[in-house]
Amino acid sequence: MKADMVGFEQKLARQHSALDVLSVTASEVLNRVPADVWCTVLLDPSTLLDTGGQNVAGFPDEYLTRLFEIEHLEADDPGNLRDLANSAAMTSLLSRSTAGRLDVSKYYQEILRPQGLGDELRVVMRDGPRVWGMIVMCRESGAAPYTAADEAVAAQVSRPATVALRRSLLLSGVDEGRIPDAPGFIVVDRDATVRTASQTALSWLELLQDGAPGQARPLRAVISAARRSGVARSRALTRSGQWVALQAWSMDQREEQLVAISLGPPEPGELTAVILGAYGLSEREQQITQQAMRGHSTERIAAHLNISAHTVQDHLKSVFVKTGLGSRRALVADIFFRHYLPSFGDGPLSTDGRRFA
């Protein structure tokens, strides 16, 4: 098993995109823990909304709208994503969340059972409180149940996968071609059918990882969240590894349930929290790093956070170790030039500060 894990970690080290990391991880888990239906999900750790993934062997499209409603809009089912994120678990079994009574779960009744599926295993890629992605694995009703050994294997695989997934999110930033340089606007109805859309919005949708208009998973997730809370924000990766910011507003509560969504380039500061989280920085380390990136002195940071200058310096030393950078200047340069201005040659800039390749 140890030799297998070394080979798996070496394979992960060769992956540069988040989707490739998820694909390699799913293959590793499925080789040891068979499933009849499975999919991978990339999550925004700040909102827990889907930002992409792979659904080749997953649920048919006709189930996805209701799935997002249960997961993001209602969010009250046993073992739902938000409960899972608030725990420390690396795996979750629906049969355990329901105490062996699958019928109490809307998710089972409306998504799994109609497809002839029984129990579901979720493999979580988490770093402390942050959940970056997961693999959803289902077995047919009547198949052998998942075992403690299955969960142990899944948990063992998820740990290096989390490191690789975070690393992959730090490698994106260069545009492979022209991208829309302004936000677009789209309105969808109850079934996520597009009622109206600007050409810029359609251009952004084409760039999303699995995006037919109105059906892209990141779009469905933010729509469901907006129906729950009125307004929702998220970020998603395009197929080429670029970030797109999504914001959705529920327009009314009538039968049509219209939702308006803005899609466009994120503001330069909007990705900072995600980037610093991907480096594995603690909440306090992120606070101090963001202050340092604004050019604040140690003394000013200490006064702002009500801690000693010595504590600030200790946290910065930890930041330098985690990022592999030796100074504040190197840290600021790395984040800015890698994620906002990754090439130095001549060429046009997009509105969010990245150069076109």
LINPEQUI-V608170 format. One record per backbone hydrogen bond with DSSP energy under -0.5 kcal/mol. NH is the residue of the N-H (numbers start at 0). CO is the residue of the C=O. E is the energy in kcal/mol with one decimal. If there is no record, write none. Layout:
nh=NH co=CO e=E
nh=NH co=CO e=E
//
This chain:
nh=4 co=0 e=-2.2
nh=5 co=1 e=-1.9
nh=6 co=2 e=-2.2
nh=7 co=3 e=-2.3
nh=8 co=4 e=-2.8
nh=9 co=5 e=-2.2
nh=10 co=6 e=-2.0
nh=11 co=7 e=-2.5
nh=12 co=8 e=-2.0
nh=13 co=9 e=-0.6
nh=13 co=10 e=-1.1
nh=14 co=11 e=-2.0
nh=20 co=16 e=-2.1
nh=21 co=17 e=-2.3
nh=22 co=18 e=-2.4
nh=23 co=19 e=-2.6
nh=24 co=20 e=-2.3
nh=25 co=21 e=-2.7
nh=26 co=22 e=-2.2
nh=27 co=23 e=-2.0
nh=28 co=24 e=-2.5
nh=29 co=25 e=-2.9
nh=30 co=26 e=-1.7
nh=31 co=27 e=-0.7
nh=31 co=28 e=-1.1
nh=32 co=28 e=-3.2
nh=35 co=137 e=-2.1
nh=36 co=137 e=-2.0
nh=37 co=56 e=-2.3
nh=38 co=135 e=-1.9
nh=39 co=53 e=-2.1
nh=40 co=133 e=-2.7
nh=41 co=51 e=-2.8
nh=42 co=131 e=-2.6
nh=43 co=48 e=-2.2
nh=44 co=42 e=-0.7
nh=46 co=43 e=-1.1
nh=47 co=43 e=-3.5
nh=50 co=41 e=-3.5
nh=51 co=41 e=-0.7
nh=53 co=39 e=-1.1
nh=57 co=54 e=-1.3
nh=62 co=59 e=-1.9
nh=63 co=60 e=-1.3
nh=64 co=60 e=-0.6
nh=66 co=62 e=-2.2
nh=67 co=63 e=-2.6
nh=68 co=64 e=-1.9
nh=69 co=65 e=-2.5
nh=70 co=66 e=-2.5
nh=71 co=67 e=-3.0
nh=72 co=67 e=-1.1
nh=72 co=68 e=-0.8
nh=73 co=68 e=-3.1
nh=74 co=69 e=-1.6
nh=79 co=76 e=-1.7
nh=83 co=79 e=-2.3
nh=84 co=80 e=-2.6
nh=85 co=81 e=-1.6
nh=86 co=82 e=-0.5
nh=86 co=83 e=-1.1
nh=91 co=121 e=-1.6
nh=93 co=119 e=-2.2
nh=96 co=92 e=-2.3
nh=97 co=93 e=-1.9
nh=98 co=95 e=-1.5
nh=99 co=94 e=-3.6
nh=100 co=97 e=-1.6
nh=101 co=99 e=-0.7
nh=103 co=100 e=-1.9
nh=104 co=101 e=-2.1
nh=105 co=103 e=-0.5
nh=108 co=104 e=-2.6
nh=109 co=105 e=-3.1
nh=110 co=106 e=-1.9
nh=111 co=106 e=-1.7
nh=112 co=107 e=-3.3
nh=114 co=111 e=-1.3
nh=115 co=112 e=-2.2
nh=116 co=111 e=-2.3
nh=117 co=138 e=-3.5
nh=120 co=136 e=-3.2
nh=121 co=91 e=-2.8
nh=122 co=120 e=-0.5
nh=122 co=134 e=-2.8
nh=123 co=89 e=-3.3
nh=123 co=121 e=-0.6
nh=124 co=132 e=-2.9
nh=125 co=123 e=-0.9
nh=126 co=129 e=-2.8
nh=129 co=126 e=-1.8
nh=131 co=124 e=-2.7
nh=131 co=129 e=-0.6
nh=132 co=124 e=-1.1
nh=133 co=40 e=-2.2
nh=134 co=122 e=-2.2
nh=135 co=38 e=-2.7
nh=136 co=120 e=-2.8
nh=136 co=134 e=-0.5
nh=137 co=36 e=-3.4
nh=138 co=118 e=-1.8
nh=140 co=115 e=-2.6
nh=142 co=139 e=-2.3
nh=150 co=146 e=-2.0
nh=151 co=147 e=-2.2
nh=152 co=148 e=-2.2
nh=153 co=149 e=-2.4
nh=154 co=150 e=-2.7
nh=155 co=151 e=-2.2
nh=156 co=152 e=-2.1
nh=157 co=153 e=-2.1
nh=158 co=154 e=-1.1
nh=159 co=155 e=-0.7
nh=160 co=156 e=-1.5
nh=161 co=157 e=-2.1
nh=162 co=158 e=-1.5
nh=163 co=159 e=-2.3
nh=164 co=160 e=-2.7
nh=165 co=161 e=-2.6
nh=166 co=162 e=-2.2
nh=167 co=163 e=-2.5
nh=168 co=164 e=-1.5
nh=169 co=165 e=-0.6
nh=169 co=166 e=-1.3
nh=170 co=167 e=-1.1
nh=174 co=354 e=-1.2
nh=183 co=262 e=-3.6
nh=185 co=260 e=-2.3
nh=186 co=195 e=-2.8
nh=187 co=258 e=-2.5
nh=188 co=192 e=-1.7
nh=189 co=255 e=-1.2
nh=191 co=188 e=-2.2
nh=194 co=186 e=-3.2
nh=195 co=186 e=-1.3
nh=197 co=184 e=-2.6
nh=201 co=197 e=-2.0
nh=202 co=198 e=-1.9
nh=203 co=199 e=-2.1
nh=204 co=200 e=-2.5
nh=205 co=201 e=-1.9
nh=206 co=202 e=-0.8
nh=206 co=203 e=-1.0
nh=207 co=203 e=-0.7
nh=207 co=204 e=-0.9
nh=208 co=236 e=-0.8
nh=210 co=207 e=-1.2
nh=211 co=209 e=-1.0
nh=214 co=211 e=-2.5
nh=215 co=211 e=-1.0
nh=219 co=215 e=-2.5
nh=220 co=216 e=-2.4
nh=221 co=217 e=-2.0
nh=222 co=218 e=-2.1
nh=223 co=219 e=-2.4
nh=224 co=220 e=-2.0
nh=225 co=221 e=-2.0
nh=226 co=222 e=-2.0
nh=227 co=223 e=-1.1
nh=228 co=224 e=-2.4
nh=229 co=225 e=-2.6
nh=231 co=247 e=-2.1
nh=233 co=245 e=-2.4
nh=235 co=243 e=-2.3
nh=236 co=50 e=-0.9
nh=237 co=241 e=-3.1
nh=238 co=206 e=-3.0
nh=240 co=237 e=-1.9
nh=243 co=235 e=-2.4
nh=244 co=263 e=-3.2
nh=245 co=233 e=-2.9
nh=246 co=261 e=-2.0
nh=247 co=231 e=-2.8
nh=248 co=259 e=-2.7
nh=249 co=229 e=-2.7
nh=250 co=248 e=-0.5
nh=250 co=257 e=-2.5
nh=251 co=257 e=-0.8
nh=256 co=253 e=-0.9
nh=258 co=187 e=-2.3
nh=259 co=248 e=-2.5
nh=260 co=185 e=-3.1
nh=261 co=246 e=-3.2
nh=262 co=183 e=-2.1
nh=263 co=244 e=-1.9
nh=269 co=266 e=-1.8
nh=270 co=266 e=-0.6
nh=271 co=268 e=-0.8
nh=274 co=270 e=-2.8
nh=275 co=271 e=-2.9
nh=276 co=272 e=-2.1
nh=277 co=273 e=-2.2
nh=278 co=274 e=-1.3
nh=279 co=276 e=-1.5
nh=280 co=275 e=-1.6
nh=285 co=281 e=-2.6
nh=286 co=282 e=-2.1
nh=287 co=283 e=-2.4
nh=288 co=284 e=-2.5
nh=289 co=285 e=-2.6
nh=290 co=286 e=-1.8
nh=291 co=287 e=-2.6
nh=292 co=288 e=-2.6
nh=293 co=289 e=-0.9
nh=293 co=290 e=-0.5
nh=294 co=291 e=-1.8
nh=295 co=290 e=-1.9
nh=300 co=296 e=-2.5
nh=301 co=297 e=-2.5
nh=302 co=298 e=-2.2
nh=303 co=299 e=-2.5
nh=304 co=300 e=-2.3
nh=305 co=301 e=-0.8
nh=306 co=301 e=-2.2
nh=311 co=307 e=-1.9
nh=312 co=308 e=-2.2
nh=313 co=309 e=-2.1
nh=314 co=310 e=-2.4
nh=315 co=311 e=-2.3
nh=316 co=312 e=-2.2
nh=317 co=313 e=-1.8
nh=318 co=314 e=-2.3
nh=319 co=315 e=-2.5
nh=320 co=316 e=-1.8
nh=321 co=317 e=-2.4
nh=322 co=318 e=-2.3
nh=323 co=319 e=-1.3
nh=324 co=319 e=-1.1
nh=330 co=326 e=-2.1
nh=331 co=327 e=-2.8
nh=332 co=328 e=-2.5
nh=333 co=329 e=-2.5
nh=334 co=330 e=-2.3
nh=335 co=331 e=-2.6
nh=336 co=332 e=-2.7
nh=337 co=333 e=-2.0
nh=338 co=334 e=-1.8
nh=339 co=335 e=-2.5
nh=340 co=335 e=-1.6
nh=349 co=353 e=-2.6
nh=352 co=349 e=-1.9
nh=355 co=347 e=-1.6
nh=356 co=174 e=-2.3
//
